[in-house]
Protein backbone atom coordinates (compact mmCIF):
# COMPACT_ATOMS: atom_id res chain seq x y z
CA UNK A 1 0.00 0.00 0.00
CA UNK A 2 2.79 2.42 0.90
CA UNK A 3 4.56 1.59 -2.37
CA UNK A 4 1.40 2.31 -4.34
CA UNK A 5 0.89 5.68 -2.64
CA UNK A 6 4.56 6.52 -3.13
CA UNK A 7 4.32 5.53 -6.81
CA UNK A 8 1.21 7.68 -7.31
CA UNK A 9 2.81 10.61 -5.51
CA UNK A 10 5.98 10.25 -7.58
CA UNK A 11 3.92 10.12 -10.79
CA UNK A 12 2.02 13.27 -9.84
CA UNK A 13 5.16 15.17 -8.85
CA UNK A 14 7.04 13.99 -11.93
CA UNK A 15 4.13 15.12 -14.11
CA UNK A 16 4.17 18.57 -12.49
CA UNK A 17 7.93 18.76 -12.94
CA UNK A 18 7.56 17.96 -16.63
CA UNK A 19 4.88 20.60 -16.92
CA UNK A 20 7.21 23.17 -15.36
CA UNK A 21 10.03 22.15 -17.69
CA UNK A 22 7.72 22.45 -20.67
CA UNK A 23 6.69 25.93 -19.58
CA UNK A 24 10.30 27.09 -19.16
CA UNK A 25 11.30 27.16 -22.80
CA UNK A 26 14.83 28.41 -23.39
CA UNK A 27 15.57 31.46 -25.51
CA UNK A 28 17.37 29.40 -28.13
CA UNK A 29 14.53 26.90 -28.46
CA UNK A 30 11.99 29.71 -28.85
CA UNK A 31 14.12 30.87 -31.80
CA UNK A 32 14.15 27.31 -33.22
CA UNK A 33 17.86 26.98 -32.48
CA UNK A 34 19.32 23.90 -30.82
CA UNK A 35 22.05 24.78 -28.34
CA UNK A 36 24.01 22.08 -26.53
CA UNK A 37 26.69 22.85 -23.91
CA UNK A 38 30.10 21.39 -24.75
CA UNK A 39 31.88 21.93 -21.44
CA UNK A 40 29.16 21.03 -18.96
CA UNK A 41 27.52 24.43 -18.54
CA UNK A 42 24.42 24.18 -16.34
CA UNK A 43 20.96 25.48 -17.34
CA UNK A 44 21.43 28.76 -15.46
CA UNK A 45 24.74 29.48 -17.20
CA UNK A 46 23.26 28.54 -20.56
CA UNK A 47 20.39 30.94 -19.97
CA UNK A 48 22.85 33.76 -19.21
CA UNK A 49 24.93 32.91 -22.28
CA UNK A 50 21.87 32.79 -24.51
CA UNK A 51 20.72 36.17 -23.21
CA UNK A 52 24.14 37.70 -23.84
CA UNK A 53 24.29 36.20 -27.34
CA UNK A 54 20.77 37.40 -28.09
CA UNK A 55 21.73 40.96 -27.15
CA UNK A 56 24.98 40.70 -29.13
CA UNK A 57 23.19 39.35 -32.23
CA UNK A 58 20.54 42.10 -32.05
CA UNK A 59 23.25 44.74 -31.78
CA UNK A 60 25.34 43.34 -34.62
CA UNK A 61 22.55 42.53 -37.08
CA UNK A 62 20.13 45.32 -36.22
CA UNK A 63 17.42 42.68 -36.10
CA UNK A 64 15.24 41.66 -33.17
CA UNK A 65 13.53 38.38 -34.09
CA UNK A 66 10.54 38.96 -31.83
CA UNK A 67 9.93 42.32 -33.51
CA UNK A 68 10.38 40.61 -36.88
CA UNK A 69 7.64 38.15 -36.02
CA UNK A 70 5.26 40.99 -35.18
CA UNK A 71 6.27 42.80 -38.37
CA UNK A 72 5.75 39.66 -40.47
CA UNK A 73 2.27 39.14 -39.03
CA UNK A 74 1.36 42.76 -39.75
CA UNK A 75 2.67 42.43 -43.32
CA UNK A 76 0.59 39.30 -43.88
CA UNK A 77 -2.53 41.02 -42.62
CA UNK A 78 -1.91 44.10 -44.77
CA UNK A 79 -1.31 41.94 -47.84
CA UNK A 80 -4.51 39.98 -47.22
CA UNK A 81 -6.55 43.17 -46.72
CA UNK A 82 -5.11 44.91 -49.77
CA UNK A 83 -5.68 41.83 -51.92
CA UNK A 84 -9.28 41.52 -50.72
CA UNK A 85 -9.90 45.22 -51.39
CA UNK A 86 -8.42 45.02 -54.88
CA UNK A 87 -10.46 41.93 -55.71
CA UNK A 88 -13.62 43.49 -54.31
CA UNK A 89 -13.03 46.59 -56.45
CA UNK A 90 -13.05 44.41 -59.55
CA UNK A 91 -16.17 42.41 -58.64
CA UNK A 92 -19.25 43.30 -60.68
CA UNK A 93 -17.51 46.03 -62.67
CA UNK A 94 -18.85 44.72 -66.01
CA UNK A 95 -22.48 44.87 -64.89
CA UNK A 96 -22.14 48.21 -63.11
CA UNK A 97 -20.48 49.99 -65.98
CA UNK A 98 -22.77 48.34 -68.53
CA UNK A 99 -25.79 49.71 -66.64
CA UNK A 100 -24.23 53.17 -66.44
CA UNK A 101 -23.32 53.02 -70.11
CA UNK A 102 -26.83 51.94 -71.07
CA UNK A 103 -28.34 54.82 -69.11
CA UNK A 104 -25.95 57.30 -70.70
CA UNK A 105 -26.50 55.79 -74.14
CA UNK A 106 -30.27 55.97 -73.72
CA UNK A 107 -30.01 59.68 -72.92
CA UNK A 108 -27.84 60.32 -75.95
CA UNK A 109 -30.09 58.09 -78.06
CA UNK A 110 -33.16 60.01 -76.89
CA UNK A 111 -31.57 63.23 -78.08
CA UNK A 112 -30.60 61.60 -81.38
CA UNK A 113 -33.98 59.96 -81.85
CA UNK A 114 -33.14 56.24 -81.20
CA UNK A 115 -33.18 55.42 -77.49
CA UNK A 116 -32.88 51.63 -77.96
CA UNK A 117 -29.77 51.78 -80.14
CA UNK A 118 -28.20 54.38 -77.87
CA UNK A 119 -28.81 52.20 -74.82
CA UNK A 120 -27.36 49.12 -76.54
CA UNK A 121 -24.22 50.96 -77.67
CA UNK A 122 -23.84 52.52 -74.20
CA UNK A 123 -24.22 49.13 -72.53
CA UNK A 124 -21.58 47.58 -74.80
CA UNK A 125 -19.13 50.42 -74.16
CA UNK A 126 -19.84 50.20 -70.42
CA UNK A 127 -19.27 46.42 -70.40
CA UNK A 128 -15.90 46.84 -72.11
CA UNK A 129 -14.91 49.55 -69.64
CA UNK A 130 -16.03 47.32 -66.76
CA UNK A 131 -13.87 44.43 -67.97
CA UNK A 132 -10.92 46.80 -68.23
CA UNK A 133 -11.48 47.97 -64.63
CA UNK A 134 -11.76 44.37 -63.45
CA UNK A 135 -8.47 43.45 -65.14
CA UNK A 136 -6.81 46.48 -63.55
CA UNK A 137 -8.08 45.41 -60.12
CA UNK A 138 -6.79 41.87 -60.69
CA UNK A 139 -3.38 43.23 -61.74
CA UNK A 140 -3.32 45.42 -58.64
CA UNK A 141 -4.14 42.39 -56.45
CA UNK A 142 -1.30 40.42 -58.05
CA UNK A 143 1.09 43.32 -57.46
CA UNK A 144 0.07 43.54 -53.79
CA UNK A 145 0.65 39.80 -53.39
CA UNK A 146 4.09 40.06 -55.04
CA UNK A 147 5.06 42.92 -52.73
CA UNK A 148 3.89 40.87 -49.74
CA UNK A 149 5.99 37.91 -50.88
CA UNK A 150 9.05 40.16 -51.25
CA UNK A 151 8.53 41.52 -47.74
CA UNK A 152 8.28 37.98 -46.37
CA UNK A 153 11.51 37.00 -48.14
CA UNK A 154 13.29 40.04 -46.69
CA UNK A 155 12.04 39.16 -43.21
CA UNK A 156 13.23 35.55 -43.61
CA UNK A 157 16.67 36.78 -44.72
CA UNK A 158 16.91 39.04 -41.66
CA UNK A 159 15.94 36.15 -39.40
CA UNK A 160 18.58 33.91 -40.98
CA UNK A 161 21.20 36.62 -40.45
CA UNK A 162 20.21 36.91 -36.79
CA UNK A 163 20.34 33.15 -36.25
CA UNK A 164 23.80 32.96 -37.81
CA UNK A 165 25.06 35.68 -35.46
CA UNK A 166 23.41 34.08 -32.43
CA UNK A 167 24.91 30.67 -33.25
CA UNK A 168 28.37 32.18 -33.81
CA UNK A 169 28.22 33.81 -30.38
CA UNK A 170 27.02 30.60 -28.73
CA UNK A 171 29.81 28.64 -30.40
CA UNK A 172 32.28 31.20 -29.04
CA UNK A 173 30.91 30.41 -25.57
CA UNK A 174 31.54 26.66 -26.10
CA UNK A 175 28.10 25.47 -27.24
CA UNK A 176 27.08 23.53 -30.29
CA UNK A 177 24.37 25.70 -31.87
CA UNK A 178 22.36 24.81 -35.00
CA UNK A 179 19.25 26.23 -36.59
C-alpha positions as CSV (number, residue, x, y, z in Angstrom):
1,X,0.0,0.0,0.0
2,X,2.8,2.4,0.9
3,X,4.6,1.6,-2.4
4,X,1.4,2.3,-4.3
5,X,0.9,5.7,-2.6
6,X,4.6,6.5,-3.1
7,X,4.3,5.5,-6.8
8,X,1.2,7.7,-7.3
9,X,2.8,10.6,-5.5
10,X,6.0,10.2,-7.6
11,X,3.9,10.1,-10.8
12,X,2.0,13.3,-9.8
13,X,5.2,15.2,-8.9
14,X,7.0,14.0,-11.9
15,X,4.1,15.1,-14.1
16,X,4.2,18.6,-12.5
17,X,7.9,18.8,-12.9
18,X,7.6,18.0,-16.6
19,X,4.9,20.6,-16.9
20,X,7.2,23.2,-15.4
21,X,10.0,22.1,-17.7
22,X,7.7,22.5,-20.7
23,X,6.7,25.9,-19.6
24,X,10.3,27.1,-19.2
25,X,11.3,27.2,-22.8
26,X,14.8,28.4,-23.4
27,X,15.6,31.5,-25.5
28,X,17.4,29.4,-28.1
29,X,14.5,26.9,-28.5
30,X,12.0,29.7,-28.8
31,X,14.1,30.9,-31.8
32,X,14.2,27.3,-33.2
33,X,17.9,27.0,-32.5
34,X,19.3,23.9,-30.8
35,X,22.0,24.8,-28.3
36,X,24.0,22.1,-26.5
37,X,26.7,22.9,-23.9
38,X,30.1,21.4,-24.8
39,X,31.9,21.9,-21.4
40,X,29.2,21.0,-19.0
41,X,27.5,24.4,-18.5
42,X,24.4,24.2,-16.3
43,X,21.0,25.5,-17.3
44,X,21.4,28.8,-15.5
45,X,24.7,29.5,-17.2
46,X,23.3,28.5,-20.6
47,X,20.4,30.9,-20.0
48,X,22.8,33.8,-19.2
49,X,24.9,32.9,-22.3
50,X,21.9,32.8,-24.5
51,X,20.7,36.2,-23.2
52,X,24.1,37.7,-23.8
53,X,24.3,36.2,-27.3
54,X,20.8,37.4,-28.1
55,X,21.7,41.0,-27.1
56,X,25.0,40.7,-29.1
57,X,23.2,39.4,-32.2
58,X,20.5,42.1,-32.0
59,X,23.3,44.7,-31.8
60,X,25.3,43.3,-34.6
61,X,22.5,42.5,-37.1
62,X,20.1,45.3,-36.2
63,X,17.4,42.7,-36.1
64,X,15.2,41.7,-33.2
65,X,13.5,38.4,-34.1
66,X,10.5,39.0,-31.8
67,X,9.9,42.3,-33.5
68,X,10.4,40.6,-36.9
69,X,7.6,38.1,-36.0
70,X,5.3,41.0,-35.2
71,X,6.3,42.8,-38.4
72,X,5.8,39.7,-40.5
73,X,2.3,39.1,-39.0
74,X,1.4,42.8,-39.7
75,X,2.7,42.4,-43.3
76,X,0.6,39.3,-43.9
77,X,-2.5,41.0,-42.6
78,X,-1.9,44.1,-44.8
79,X,-1.3,41.9,-47.8
80,X,-4.5,40.0,-47.2
81,X,-6.5,43.2,-46.7
82,X,-5.1,44.9,-49.8
83,X,-5.7,41.8,-51.9
84,X,-9.3,41.5,-50.7
85,X,-9.9,45.2,-51.4
86,X,-8.4,45.0,-54.9
87,X,-10.5,41.9,-55.7
88,X,-13.6,43.5,-54.3
89,X,-13.0,46.6,-56.4
90,X,-13.1,44.4,-59.6
91,X,-16.2,42.4,-58.6
92,X,-19.2,43.3,-60.7
93,X,-17.5,46.0,-62.7
94,X,-18.9,44.7,-66.0
95,X,-22.5,44.9,-64.9
96,X,-22.1,48.2,-63.1
97,X,-20.5,50.0,-66.0
98,X,-22.8,48.3,-68.5
99,X,-25.8,49.7,-66.6
100,X,-24.2,53.2,-66.4
101,X,-23.3,53.0,-70.1
102,X,-26.8,51.9,-71.1
103,X,-28.3,54.8,-69.1
104,X,-26.0,57.3,-70.7
105,X,-26.5,55.8,-74.1
106,X,-30.3,56.0,-73.7
107,X,-30.0,59.7,-72.9
108,X,-27.8,60.3,-75.9
109,X,-30.1,58.1,-78.1
110,X,-33.2,60.0,-76.9
111,X,-31.6,63.2,-78.1
112,X,-30.6,61.6,-81.4
113,X,-34.0,60.0,-81.8
114,X,-33.1,56.2,-81.2
115,X,-33.2,55.4,-77.5
116,X,-32.9,51.6,-78.0
117,X,-29.8,51.8,-80.1
118,X,-28.2,54.4,-77.9
119,X,-28.8,52.2,-74.8
120,X,-27.4,49.1,-76.5
121,X,-24.2,51.0,-77.7
122,X,-23.8,52.5,-74.2
123,X,-24.2,49.1,-72.5
124,X,-21.6,47.6,-74.8
125,X,-19.1,50.4,-74.2
126,X,-19.8,50.2,-70.4
127,X,-19.3,46.4,-70.4
128,X,-15.9,46.8,-72.1
129,X,-14.9,49.5,-69.6
130,X,-16.0,47.3,-66.8
131,X,-13.9,44.4,-68.0
132,X,-10.9,46.8,-68.2
133,X,-11.5,48.0,-64.6
134,X,-11.8,44.4,-63.4
135,X,-8.5,43.4,-65.1
136,X,-6.8,46.5,-63.6
137,X,-8.1,45.4,-60.1
138,X,-6.8,41.9,-60.7
139,X,-3.4,43.2,-61.7
140,X,-3.3,45.4,-58.6
141,X,-4.1,42.4,-56.4
142,X,-1.3,40.4,-58.0
143,X,1.1,43.3,-57.5
144,X,0.1,43.5,-53.8
145,X,0.7,39.8,-53.4
146,X,4.1,40.1,-55.0
147,X,5.1,42.9,-52.7
148,X,3.9,40.9,-49.7
149,X,6.0,37.9,-50.9
150,X,9.0,40.2,-51.2
151,X,8.5,41.5,-47.7
152,X,8.3,38.0,-46.4
153,X,11.5,37.0,-48.1
154,X,13.3,40.0,-46.7
155,X,12.0,39.2,-43.2
156,X,13.2,35.6,-43.6
157,X,16.7,36.8,-44.7
158,X,16.9,39.0,-41.7
159,X,15.9,36.2,-39.4
160,X,18.6,33.9,-41.0
161,X,21.2,36.6,-40.4
162,X,20.2,36.9,-36.8
163,X,20.3,33.2,-36.3
164,X,23.8,33.0,-37.8
165,X,25.1,35.7,-35.5
166,X,23.4,34.1,-32.4
167,X,24.9,30.7,-33.2
168,X,28.4,32.2,-33.8
169,X,28.2,33.8,-30.4
170,X,27.0,30.6,-28.7
171,X,29.8,28.6,-30.4
172,X,32.3,31.2,-29.0
173,X,30.9,30.4,-25.6
174,X,31.5,26.7,-26.1
175,X,28.1,25.5,-27.2
176,X,27.1,23.5,-30.3
177,X,24.4,25.7,-31.9
178,X,22.4,24.8,-35.0
179,X,19.2,26.2,-36.6
